[in-house]
Amino acid sequence: MLKKLFTPCKIGNCEIPNRLVVPAMVVNLCTEDGMITERYIKYMEEKARGGWGLLITEDYAVNENAKGYQFIPGLYNDAQMEGNKKLTETIHKYDSKIFCQMYHPGRQSKHAVNGNVQPLAPSAIKDPFCMDLPREMTIDEIHQIVRDFGSTAKRAKESGFDGIEIHAAHGYLISSFLSPFTNKRVDEYGGCFENRTRILDEIYACIRENVGDDFPVQVRISANEYLLGGRTEADTYELVRHLDELGVDAIHVSNGMYASPVLRQIIAPMYTEHAFNMDTAEQVKKLVSCPVIVTNRINDTKMADTILVMGKADFIGMGRGSLADPHLPNKAKEGKFENIRYCIGCLQGCEAGLLAGTCATCLVNPRMGREYENPMDRTDAPKKVMVIGGGPAGLMAAETAAKIGHDVTVYEASGHLGGQFRSAAYPPGKGELSTFVSSLRKNLEDMKVPVKMETPVTEELLAAEKPDAVIIATGAKPLVPPIKGIDGANVVTAEDVLVGKADVQPGPVVVCGGGEVGGETAHFLTQVCQDITLVEMRDDILVDMFPLMKMQLMDYIREARIKVLTGARVSAITEEGVSYTDAQGVEQFIPAATVVSAFGYKAYNPLEEAAKKYCGNVKVVGCAVKAGNALTAVREGYEAALAL
């Protein structure tokens, strides 16, 4: 029973229909000159259609050089207003409200995305992520940026936004003035609390001059930066009392900056505990008269409702949750909790795409950012579709094909759905991966799509079924290199160890292969074994992992005292252990009671030629094409279904 989540609440004079907020998230779907695109509008509209109470845009640039990413929007000139008017008009067709977040990135920017100018900052301290040395701002430049915020706010109001969020969090320009970690000035904008908050005070005053006293203006802050000499909760409590005295209409509690530790990043990975800002938000709520929004690592609606019931906040921000399932609110309101596609905290789509200079996407929702491509209307020509394989690619293909009206049957050779994604949920910190497969299964069940378990597809079955289309998603099999002794009784695969099909014997364990699977399996085994060696022939381990995830797993590996050997090529396995050639070409030996084979995977596609004998429309997707990651596999499953 959800008690408070779907009750209305006001921010200023704006009534929000429920307590679910989409915080600002960079998706890079606009033009380089800050113009709104139809793609961005459709992306935002999907959330409004899904029932979110308040949508907060990604950070709008307040001038042409105030960009941290290449394709974010702006409202620094009048030409940008037309697209924003269309955006707000579109959102207002639904019950949702929409606020415009505005910011200046400060030192957290680069020449390459910012009009080829040097980033600005309160002090010339380089950000360890962006690595562009910023220039200390002059007083005149500070005053100009204050005016930029004011004129941008005026355009936002005239464009039909319901309110404004000043981004004073996450290490961007205003945040970096607030923090003694990044602000070393000795003029009127540095030093004591009054000086460090001066730019925020001036920006707020200038915005008020441009939008009036009755237009909602809220501020987003980082409760703790988790850095030596950075802002802490004590600083935040002082700040929020000050903001409340200024008259802000809401305070949005987040955390961190780019330089913060992985577990306290502004976009937290799956290793981070849930709702870790809620206690700070509760204290903020006790100190101020305005509503409080709390965000980061909250992706479950019942958890969100519980936080509200406990009085820890007035609104719940679910940024990545809205990417994973833009229809999460409507599903929760209808009690369809099992159908929600929960964020799994993998960062592979929402963050990796941005780091690559492209747009954000989502592993569990390949439609995210591509809503403009098609409305998912039901087909006029339904086909009989065989989906072979119940891993992520096959299940996504089946779900998508069934949604648009095809007659789909899934065939899975084993007794479990999920393929490699099932075992991927076993290492510590990754249990939420199971929610993806579980929601796919539930959606297929509700659409009455037959899922035939323990049913290997043969040429005879293909001939008997006579499908109009076949999607082959048979996945990948563990790679078994030609190493002497690899078929020994003491050798087990990483996947079998993870899912409990194989056990390790008392004594030392050697894990052969230092990629993501090998590293996570070694970490998994630390629960039952204290003597583990990870062997990798390359110069580094975990090279196939997203950098933030790699950094955290490396910490766990070091903390667990797993021995790591790089530049080590396995040459033979015996009952006594593993022989390998080290980086200097010298033969070495490691004792082992159990050897775990984690050499990677190879594509498994035994049915393509047979399928083509009986069907002219055969598509091969995911790891059946090339062993890789689930992001690619899920996307290919989605695309194959749409192309039937």
N, C-alpha and C positions, 0 to 999 in steps of 0.2 A: 504494500500500500504506500503510494507516494503522497505525502502529506502537504508539502510546501512547494515542490518543484514547479507545479503548474498554477501557482497563484500569482496574480499581478503584483507589481511593485514599481514605485516611481523612482526615477533619477531626475532630480529637479522637477520640472513640470511635465516630464515625458513619462507616460505610463508604459512600462514594458509588460507584455502579456504573460510572460513566465520568467523563471529565474535562470534559464539556460542562455549563456552568452558565448558567441564565437569571438574569441580574442583576435587581435591583429596577427596575421601570419603572412610572411612574404611568400608569394607564389610565382612572381615574375611573369605575369600574363598580359602586361600592358605594353605600350610602345616605348622606345628608347627616349622619346621626348615627353613621356609622362601622360600620354593620352589613354583614356579608357577604351578597352576593346570589347567587342561583342563576346569574345571568349571569357573575359573577366566578369562581365555582367551575367552570363549564363552560369558561371561557377558560383557567384554569389546568390543568384536566384534559386539555385537548387537547395541551398540552405534555408532560404525563406520558405520555400515550398515544404521543406522538411520540418518546419515548426519551431525554429530557434527564435527565442524572444528578442535578443539583441544581436545584431551583426556589427562588428567593428572592422572597418576596412584595414588592409595592410597599411603600413606606415607611408603616408603621403609626404613627398618631398616639398619643402617650403621654398626652395629655389632650385634652379637648374643644376647646381653643383651640390645639392644636399641629398645625395643618393648613396645608399649602401649597396644597392643591387641595380643592375642595368635596366630592368624592365618593370620598375615600380611606378605607380601613378603619382601625379602631382596636381596641385591646384595653385601654382605660382603664376599662372597667366590666365586671362579670360577665355582663351581658346579652349582650355581644358574643361570649361564648365558644361558645355553641351553634353559630353559623354557622361559626366557625373549626374546631370539632371535626368538622363535616361536611366542611369543606375538607380537613383533614389526612387524614381517613378515605378520602376520594375519591382523593387522591394516592397513598396507601399501597396502593391496589388494584393499582398498577403498581410498577415497580422504583425509581421516582424517590424522592428525599428532598426535604423541604421545610423551609427555614429562614424564620423571620419576621424581616424587617428592621424596626427601629424607629428613630424619629427625632423631632426637633423642628425645624421649618423655620427658626426664628429670624427674621432680617430678610427672608428670601426667602418672604414671605407677604403677604396683603392682608386688610384688614378684611372684604371681601366674601366671602371663602371661609373665614374663621377665627372665626366667631361674633361678628363685628363688634367685635373687640377690637384694640387696637394691637399690632403684632408686637413681639416681645422680641428683644433682641440683647445681646452683651457691651458694645457701645458704640452710641450713637445715630447710626449711619451708614446712610444710605438706599441700598437696592439699586437700581441704575439700570434694572433690568428690572421689578421689582414696584412701585417708586416710592411705597411707604408708609414714612413716617419711623418707624423703630422706637424703642422706649423702652429705655434702659439698664436691665438687670436688677439688682434688689437681691440681696444675699447670701441673704436668705430665699427669694426666688424661685428662685435657683440650687439651693438645697438641696431645695426642693419638686420641681423637675424631676428631680433625681437620684432622689428617691423614686418619681416617676412612672415612670421607666425601670425601676426595680426591680419595681414591682407589675405593670407591663405584661409584663415578662419572665416573672414567675411565672405569669400567665395564659396566656402563649404555651406554656410547658412543659405546663401542665395541659390545654391545648387539643390537644396531640398533635404539636406541631412537633418536628422533629428537631434544631433548633439555632436560634441567634439571630445576627443581624448587626446590630451597632451602626453606624448611619450617621454616620460622622465625616468625610464628604467633601462636595464639591459646594457649599460655602458655606452649608450649613444650620447649625443652632445650634452643635453641637459643633465643626464645622469652623471656624466663625467665631471661636470661642474660641482655637483652635489657631493662627490666622493673625494676624500683626501688621498685615495689611492691614485687618482688621475689628475687632481687639481692641486698644483703646487704654487699657485699664483700668490703674490703678496700685495696686489692692488685691491680695489674694492670688490673684486669678484673671486677672491681667494682668501684662505685663512679660516676665520671663524664661521660659525653656522650662518650668521646673517649675511656674510659676504658670499658664501658658497651657494646660498639659495637665491641670491639677488637676481640672477638671470631668469630663474623660474618665476619669481614674483613679477618681474617686468613683462615676461611673456604672457602670464595670466592676465595682467592688467591690460595689456595691449589687445589681447583677444576679447576681453570684456568690452573694451571701447568699440570694437568692431561688430560684436554680435549682440550686445545688450545684456542686461542682468537676468533676463528670463529665459535664456538659451542654455541648455545643459552643457556644462564643461566639466569633465572629469580628468583625473591624473593617474597615470600608471607609474608605479614605483617598484624598485627592487628592494624587497624586505631585508635581504642580506646578500652581500656580494661574495662571501666566503673566500676572501683574499686577505692576506696579511696587510693591515692598514686600510682595508676597505670598509664600506659601510656595514653596520651590523643592525640587529633588531633595535638596539637602544637608540641608534641614530634615526631609525625609521619612526619610532614612537614620537620622538621630538619633531620629526618632519610632518607627520600626519596631523599633529595638533596644530602646527603652523598652517597647513593647508586648509584645515577645517575653519580656522580663524579667517583665512582669506575668503572662504565661501565657496570652495569647489563643491560640485554636486555629487561626486562619488570618488572613491579611491579604489584603484585596481591593484591588488597585491600580487606581485610576481617575485622573481629572484634573479640574481646573477648578472654576469656580463660575459662577453666572449672569452675573457681570460680566466673565468671561474673553473673550478674542477669539474670533471665530467659528470659526476653524480649530482651536481648542483648547477648544471647548465640551464640556460634560458629555455631550451627545448630538451627536456630530460629524456634519457634513454630508458629502455626497459629495466635496466639494473636499479633505477631509482625507485625508492618507496613511494607509495601513492599519497597524494594530497599533503605533501610535506610542508606546504605553506599555511595550512589551515590554522595552526595554533597561533602563528603570528597574526593572521587575519583576524582571529578572535580578539586578540589584544587590541588591534587597531580599531575594531568595531566598538570596543569599550571606551575608546578615547575620542571618537568623533561622532558628530550628529548626522553625517551623511551616510548613504549606503556603501557597503564594501563588497567588492568582487574579489574572489580568490581563484587562482589558476595554477596550473602545472601538475601533470600526472594524475588528473582526475578524468577517468574515462567511463565510469559506471554510473548510471542514473540513480540507482538506489544508494550508492555511496554519496552522490551529490545531494540527494534529498536528506540523508542523515546529517551531513555537514550543516545544512540549513536548519534542520530541527534542533541540532545542538547549539545553534546560535553563533556559529563560527564565522558566518558570512551571510550576505543578503542575496548574492548572485554567484553562480558557478561558471567559470570559464572552462570550456572544453575545446581548445583549438584543434589539436590533432584528432580528437574524437569526431569533430565535424568533417574532417577530411575523410576519415575511415567510413563514416556513415552520415551523410548529410540529413538523412531522415530519422536519426536517432530520437529526437524529441517525439515525433508522431508515433514511433514504434513503442516508446516507453509509455506514452499516454494511453495507448491501446493495450498495454500489458504484454506486448510481444518482445519481451526481454531476450529470449533465445534467438530472435531473428536479428538482433542488433549486430552490426559488424564493428567490433570493438577495435580501437587503436591498440597495436601490439608494441609500440615504442621502439620499432626497429630502426627508424630514421633513414631507411634505404631509399624511400621515395621523396619524402618531404624535405630532407636535408641534402641528400647526395646529389639530387638534381640541381639544387641551387649552387652547390660547391662546384659543380661541373659547368656552371654558367648558363644552364638551361632553366626550365621551369620545374616547379614542384610537381610531384605525383604521389601516389600512395600504393604501397604493395597490396593492401587488402581491398583497395577500391581503384581499379585501373581506369574507371570512368572519371575520376577526379581531374579537373582541368580540361576535360574533353567533352564536357556536357554539351558544348555548342555543336559537336559533330553530328549528333542525332538525338531525337527525342525518345528513343526506345519504344516507338510505336510497334504494335503487333503486326506481324507480316501478313500479307495477303496470299502468300504461297508457302504454307507450312510444309516442312520436310520431316521425314522420318530420319532421326539422327542417332547414330551410335557414337557414344563417347567411350573410348577405351582407356581406362586408367582413372583412378579416384584420388589422384594427388591434387595439389592446388590448381594446376593448369586445367586438368580435366574437369574438376568440380566447378571452376569459374566458367569454363566453356559451357557446361551443362546448365548452370544457373542462368547465364546470359541468353542462351538459345531458348530455354523454356520461357523466360520472361517475354521474349518477342514472339512467342506462339508456336515454336517448333515442337514436334513430338519426340522427346528425348528419352533415351535409356542409357544409364551409366553401367559399365562393366568393370569390375575390379577383381583382379586375380587373387588378391590376398583376403584376409579376414578383417582388415582395417582400412579406413579411409585416411587420406592425408599424405601418403607417400613418404618422402624424406622429411616433410614438414612435421610429421608425427614425432619422429625421433628428435627433431630440432628443438622440441619443447622440453626435453628432459634435462639439459644442463641447468645449473642454478641460475635463477633470474630470468628464465625464458618460458616459464609456464604459460604466460598469456598467449603464446603462439597457438595453443590449442583452441582458443576462442574462434579463430578464423575458420578452421575446418569444421568446428561445431556449428557455426552459423550457416555455413554453406550446406551442410547436411540438413539442417532444420528447414532452410528455404526450399531445398529440393523436395523434402518430405511434404511441405505445405502445398507445393505446386503439383504434388502427386507424380513426381518423376521417379520411375523405377530405378533403384540402385541395386544391381545384382552383385552381391559379394561372393567371393571365392568362385568366380566364374571366369576362367581364362578364355579369351577369345581365340577361336581357331578358324581356319579357312572354312571348315564345314559350317560353323555358326554364322560367318559372314554370308555364305551362300544361302543359308536358310532364312536369315533376317531380311535380306534384300534392302538394305538401307539406301536412302537418297543421298546421305552424306555421312562421312566417317571422320571423327576427330580423334587422332591418335595421340594420347598423352601418357605413354607407357613409362616415362621418366628415365631414370638412370640407375645403373648398377655400380656397386663398389668397384673401383679399379684395382686389379690384381696384377702388379708388375711381375715380370719373370725373375723373381728372386728365389734362390735356392732355399727351400725350407718354408716358404710362405704358406704351404698347405699343411703345415705341422699341426699337431693336436693342441699345442699351446698358443696358436695364433687365432685371434678372433677379430671380427670387424668392429669398427667404432659403432656402427648402427646397432648391431646385435647387443653390444655392451649397454648402450643407452636404453634400449627398450626392454632389457632384462632377458633376452634370449640366450645370452652368454654371460658367464661370470668370470671374474679374475681370481686367480689362485693366490694363496698367501705368499707374500714375497714381493720383490721389486717388479714394477710394470714399466715396459717401454712402449711408448706410443710413437709409431712410425708415420710421420706426416704432420707438419706444423702449420697447416692451414686452419681455417675456422673450425672445421669438424674436429681435427686433431687437438687443437688448443682447448676447445670446449669439452671434449671427452676427457682430456687430462684433468681439467678442472673438476669435472663431474666425479672423477675417480678419487679425488682427494678426500671425499667423504668416508672412504673405506680403505684407503691406501696412503701410506706416508712416504713411500719411496717410488717416485714417478720421474721418468726421463722422457722428454719430448725431443724427437730427432727430426731435423728438417734439412734437406739438401741445399735449399737456398740460403742466402745470407741473413734472412730475417724470417720471423714467423708471423702468422696472421695477416699476410699481405693481401688476402682476399676480403678482409673485413673493412667496413666503414670506419674511418679514422677514429671517431669518438668511441665507438664500441671497442675498437682494437686497444685504445689507450686504457680503457677500464679493465678489459680482460687481461692485459699485460700486468696491470697492478695486482689482480687476483692471482695470477700465475706466480708472480714474485712473492706475494704474501704467503702462498701455500708452499713455497720453496720447491717448486717443480724445477728440476734441472733441465736446462734447455741447451741443446747442441745444434748449432747451425753450420752450414757448409759440410754436412755429414750425409754421405750417400750410403744407404744400406746395401750391403753386398751379400749377406747370408743370414738366415735365422736357424738356430739350433734349439734343442731342448734346454740348453743352458743359457741362451741369450741371443744377442744381436751383434753381428759384425758389421762394421761400417768403415768407410774411407773418409778421413777427416779432410779439412781444407788444405792441408799440406801434402795430401796424398798418402798419408800413413794409415795403415790398417789398425783399427781399434776394436775393442770388444766391451759390451755392456752386459752384465748378468741380468736375466729376466726370467721370472716364473711365468709371466704372461706377456705376450706381444700383441698390441692392438694395431691392426692395419687401418690406417686413415690416409691412404695415398690419394684420395679423391674419388671421383666418379666418372663414368663414361656413359655416353648416350645409349639408350636401349630402345631399339625400334625394330622388332622382328616381324611386324605385320603390314608395313606399308605396301609392299609389292602384292601381297595376297589381297589386301583391301581394294587395290586398284583393279583387280580382276572382276570384282563384283559391283564396283561403285565408281562413277566418274568424278566424284567430288570428295577427295580425300585431303585432309589437312593434318600436318604433323606439327605439334606444338611443344613448347617447354623443353625439358631436359631430354625428351626423345629426339630432339634436333641436336642440341648441344648441352652438355652438363653445365649448369650455371646456377644462378640464384633464383629465388622464388619471385622476385620482382618482375624479371623478364618472363618467366613461365606464366604467371598470372595474366600479365598483359597480353601475351600471345594467345592464351585461352579465350580471353575476352574478344580479341580481334577476330579470331577464327570463327567464333559464334556469329558475330555481326556480318561476316563475309559469306555466310552459307547461301 
